[in-house]
């Protein structure tokens, strides 16, 4: 009997401003049915249903928090009444490059714009033909996402000059390297999108902050001596770290039965293994002071929680804390501007964790690979198809993703109180 149940998974691709702050997420929708032979029109209608499901079931805040969500649309979606169900304050709509631009579509976009809906153009190649085709929509567009790979760096400046007269904010998308980002930053781009911010190359020579050094020392100290009085004394010498750790532990993201009010209680309740796991997140110091730092920190938290939940789904409770720490550390090289090899030289860490971080090998390495791929693409089907013997289902990965997103949002909320 054919299963007509359709599951869609949501990925998030961050959008940054010129200060390196994440201001929005492009939301990516994926079907979990590897054998789905539906036409594009069917998939588009399915996406429309899922958007509504996202708001009513998953909860908008758990997916995008206080950021704006960008959603891909074409003429089918634009003419659908589903778009009117979405809170226009929380969404921007990316008109896809293959959308058929007709007079009726322009009138529809004009009407929606008048209601307060905001639009951008996706994968814009800046050719004269494309500009002529989409020009009728320009009065209702607040952003054009320029495809720098399609245009090429050598032709990018001339392409940007073509759009300058329209006074529309430009986003450079598909940036993969630091040099590309630097060049785009010097042009008239106001926003940026791509995987480049996760590359260690960006943060060359960053000075390691005292709180980061303290976290490294405490991780080493716990490995050498897990005696509670000794650890309490060591923690007492790091008041900034204690304050932040207590604040996060007391937030809704951790779900402890008792409020933790002092250092010894924190160490006793968590135990050495879990304490090391949480300390991994504090190697990021103050991410708000670093361009793209908050995005790196949030991605590290997402990976940490996702890996922990997947380890539990595999029945590997004994490695859940290790999985959390591995995810926590997976972006610290990018944050500190050093190689992972250089970073690990200064840490006394479990060999399994080091192997996972350096080569994606072993159980932890497999979980880290999954976390990276989902973090980048949100494509759970693609991840599962690359695994030989997965020990969890699509539904378990999906739930783990939801838990990880909620963990990020809840821990971020704690910083505001």
Protein Blocks (a to p, Z undefined) as FASTA:
>chain_A
ZZfbdcddddddddddfkopafbdcdddddfbfklcbdfklmmmmmmmmmmmmmmmnopm
lmnomaccdddddfklmmpmklmmpcfklpccdddfklccdfklmmmmmmmmmnopacdd
ehiehiaklmmmmmmmmmmccbdcddfklnopklmmmmmmmmmmnopacddehiabfklm
mmmmmmmcfbdcdjklmpmklmgoiacdfklmmmmmmmmmmmmoccfklmmmmmmmmmml
mmmmmmmmmmmklopabdcfbfklmmmmnommlmmmmmmmmmnopmklpghklmmmmmmm
mmmmmmmmmmmmnopaklmmmmmmmmmmmmmmmmnopafklmmmmpccdfklmmmmmnop
ajklmmmmmmmmmmmnopaklmmmmpfbdcbdfklmmmmmmmmmmmmmmmmmmmmZZ
